[in-house]
């Protein structure tokens, strides 16, 4: 994965970057993603799931939509059910609600299912491509397992939704709507 313009994940700060290319790592209980006007402008973000970011959510959303105005596409990645991270699901749900209200096409990789699981992403405006690397460990005795096929993807996340107009590849294999109709959005 080519990496330029890292988006960090720090407490109490909006971690947003508008650029032609960017990436973020170690999205576990956090919420990461981005907003895009394909081939024109893009931004990525990574918000820590803490009380200050919940409190400042309206300001953070305003910052996101000020950087990329009227985005056509978006993606959300992350969250996890853990007692130690009580704001994780709330943060993701808030982003999801606003994104679905304000952006036409949203793809989701929602709620890591396992205690040890994380996602990293990279975006390139040049070819309008998100590259996501996710891995999980079923229990403390098993090795970290990267998502290498559709079954792994469905095991890693509670909810996957591929927006209308987006395509999903795992490795070099394209996953088509007939392979898993439940994850592909359909035009009304």
N, C-alpha and C positions, 0 to 999 in steps of 0.2 A: 504494500500500500504506500503510494507516494504521499509524503506528509509535508505540507507547508501550512503555516499559520495555525498553531495549536490554540484551541480554546480550553482554558483551564477550568477548574471547578473549585472555586474558593467560597468560603462562607461569606455571607453578607455583601456580596458584590454581584452585579449583573454581569454574567459571563457571556457576552454577545460579540460576535465578530462579523462584520460585513466585508466580504472579500470574494475573489474569483475562485479561491480554493481554500479549504480549511478542514480541520479534523479535531476530534475530541476522543478521549480515552476514558476507560474505567467508569462507564455509566452502569451503575449497579442499582442503588435505590434512588439516584438522581433522575432528572428528566433532561434529555438532550434532544436535539433535532435541528430543524431549520425551516426557513421560509424562502421561496424561490419564485422569481419570474424568469422562466427558462431562457437562457442565453443572454439575459439582460443584467440581472442582479440577484444576489443571494446572500444569506446570512445564516450562521449557525449559532447555537447556544448550548450551554450546559449549566443547569441550575441545581445547586445543592438543595436537598430536601430538608430545609431547616426552618425554624420559626420565623426568622427575619425575612426569608424569601416568600413565605406564605403571607406574612404581613404586608410586604411590599409588592405583592403579586400585581395589583393594578398598574403600578409604576413600571414594573418590568415588562408587562404586556405592551404598555404604551411605547416603551423603548423599542421593543421588537417591531412593532408596526410602523414606527417612525423611520426605521432603517430601510425596510423593504415595504414600500407602500403598495397596497392592493396586490398582495402575492397571489399567484395562480395555483401554487402547489406548496405543500408542507409535509413534514415528516416528524413524528414523535417516537422516541425510543426510551424505554426504561421503566422504572418503578419496581418495587418488590414489597411483598407483605412481610414485615419484620417488626417485632415489638420495639426493637432498638431504634427504628426509624419511623415514628408515628406519622410523619408528614409526607412520606413517599407517595402513597396512593392518592392522597388529597392533592398534592402538587400536580401529578400527572393528570388527574381528573379535571382540574381547573384549566390546564393547558388544552386538554382535549375539547372541553366545552367551548372555549373561546375560538380555537382553531376551526372547529366545525361550523361555528357561527360566521366566521370571517374569511374563510379560505375555501375555495371550490373543491379542491382535491387534496385529501389528506391520507397518507399511508401511516399505519401504526404498527409498532412492535412493542406491545403493551404487557407489562407485568412479567418480569422474569419469574419463572416458577420455582427455582431452586435457591437455597441459601447462598451457595457459591455459584454465582453466574454474573456475567457482565457483557457489555457490548461496547464496541469502539466504532466510530464512523469517520468517513472521509467524504467530502463533496467536491466535485469539480464542475464549475459553471461552463467550462469549455465544451464538455460533452454531456452536461446536465445529468450526471451520474452520482448516486449515493453508493458507497461501498460500506457495507456493515460487516463487522466481524463479531460474532457472538459465540460464547462458550459457556458451558455449565458443568457442574459436578453433582451427580445425583445424591451422593452421600460422602462422608469424610474418608471413606475407604476407596473411592473410585478416583480415577484420573480426570483432569479437566478435559471435557469433550467439546471440540469445536463443532459448530453447526455445519454439516457437510451434505445434508439432504433434507427433503421436505419433512420427513418424520422427526429429524432432529429439531428443525425449526418449530414445529408444532409442540414438541416436548419442551423446548426452551421458553416459549412465551405463552401466556394464557390467551392472548388475543393478537392475531395478526390480521391486518386489513391492508390490501394493496389497492390504492386509489385507481379510479378509472383513468386510463391513459398511462399509468406506470406499468413497468414490466419487472418481474422478479426472476433473478438468476441465482442459483446456488451453485457456486463453482462456475463451470461453463454451461451448465444445463439450465435452460429456461423452464420455469414452472408456469404452465399454462392454466387458464381458468378451468379447463376440463380435468386437470390433475387434482385440483382442490378448490371446487367452486365456492366453498364457504369463506375463503379469505379474500376473494376478489370483489371489489365494489362494482355495482352494476348501474348503468344509467337508468333513470326512472322513465 
